[in-house]
Amino acid sequence: MSRIRTPICDGLGIDYPIFGFSHEPDVVVAIAQAGGFPVLGLGRDAPEQIPAIVTEVERRLDGLPYGIDLMLPSNVPPQADLADLREALPKEHVAFVESLRESFGIKPPSKPSFFTSQARSEALFEAQIDAVLNSNARAIATAIGLRSALIQEAKRRDKLTISLVGSVKHARKALSMGVDVLVAQGYDAGGHTGSVGTMSLLPQIIAVAEGKPVLAAGGIATGAQILGCIGMGAEGAWLGTLWMAARENHTPKSLLNRLIASASEDTVISRAHSGKPCRVVRSDWIDAWAADAAPDPLGMPFQQVLTGDVFASIHEHDDARLIYEAAGQSVFGIEDETCVADQMHKLVHDMNSAWTRVRSLSDD
Ligand SMILES: Cc1cc2nc3c(=O)[nH]c(=O)nc-3n(C[C@H](O)[C@H](O)[C@H](O)COP(=O)(O)O)c2cc1C
């Protein structure tokens, strides 16, 4: 297959301008092996577990380049003692969640997870940052928050710094801190988003990027969309939702079925997951928080302290009624279970077909 390449492909030594975000090491390894640039999300991992995860991923990658992503919002407490945070939860919210646990018959999770044992705090972030800087990742990406010290230290260690931005203001701040690559992540994206759609956001971010590479993220599920973004001036596309269809993601069966059955309209922005606006695929759990009788979700990290056990439980028990996950309007691209190699092949093939179509329309 012919290759459409952009300068960042040469800089990173990858075959295709496709960047894949995933929390799942198996997906990360498969994206790298298929010629893309994988970014391993470690924002849901306890700092003490990160070194082992990273060592194993790097062993399997065998020198292929990859990045790591952390989510570093500001306005979290300096320290987070879970018992103290639980004690501080408003009674109305605790009673509401208790009533949902009862009415939905939610079983407690059988094992601890990030969502039941950690709460986001400055101390947690510092420990995650230390663990990540010590990796051999070629790039460090951050979302929601920007940390100047991390950016400077990552650059000192010769790592590429990447920032996910949802507005021009956010992009300017990232550039002022010396970030190397911007990801223009639109409202269409799975996960925490701003309010501007990818199609409108991308040209605005490129206009202020001072010539630095910009990637497009949010709502992208086809190679033609990737080519369109490159035509607009992006150096590639950054995809998250699509990989949940891959076997390598080990997506719980009910969640996979929900994603296959979902249209873009079935993803909604909700604060019920983390306390911050986050695009997720709807389920009865998400809908329960949108009901008139529901209290407003708490802020970060309290909403997760309040509901983290529920998120862990509905995934562990593959609860068909309640299960949800961050997911973008790109969910339209999930039609069946597949694998990363086939997804990459399809994206590249579709990108080439779109290029042929565009060329056939030119009178050159
Ligand atoms: C399940 C899931 C979890 C995500 N978690 C994070 C995260 O921890 N950090 C981050 O920077 N982005 C996260 N994102 C957002 C992705 O990095 C990416 O911007 C987004 O998925 C792009 O839009 P798309 O989902 O339409 O492809 C997540 C996305 C999904 C679908």
The ligand as a Gaussian input file, in Angstrom:
#p B3LYP/6-31G(d) Opt

LIG

0 1
 C      -11.905000       5.064000      26.900000
 C      -11.179000       6.367000      26.727000
 C      -10.354000       6.833000      27.737000
 C       -9.646000       8.021000      27.569000
 N       -8.791000       8.429000      28.550000
 C       -7.965000       9.473000      28.311000
 C       -6.916000       9.801000      29.224000
 O       -6.759000       9.180000      30.278000
 N       -6.081000      10.806000      28.886000
 C       -6.214000      11.504000      27.697000
 O       -5.400000      12.383000      27.402000
 N       -7.208000      11.239000      26.838000
 C       -8.067000      10.232000      27.107000
 N       -9.039000       9.926000      26.209000
 C       -9.218000      10.783000      25.009000
 C       -8.283000      10.350000      23.860000
 O       -6.949000      10.689000      24.163000
 C       -8.649000      11.009000      22.534000
 O       -8.427000      12.397000      22.604000
 C      -10.072000      10.785000      22.101000
 O      -10.410000       9.435000      22.285000
 C      -10.231000      11.175000      20.622000
 O      -11.562000      11.130000      20.213000
 P      -12.275000       9.772000      19.728000
 O      -12.572000       9.048000      20.974000
 O      -13.486000      10.232000      19.006000
 O      -11.302000       9.039000      18.846000
 C       -9.799000       8.762000      26.366000
 C      -10.660000       8.310000      25.374000
 C      -11.351000       7.123000      25.526000
 C      -12.268000       6.666000      24.431000

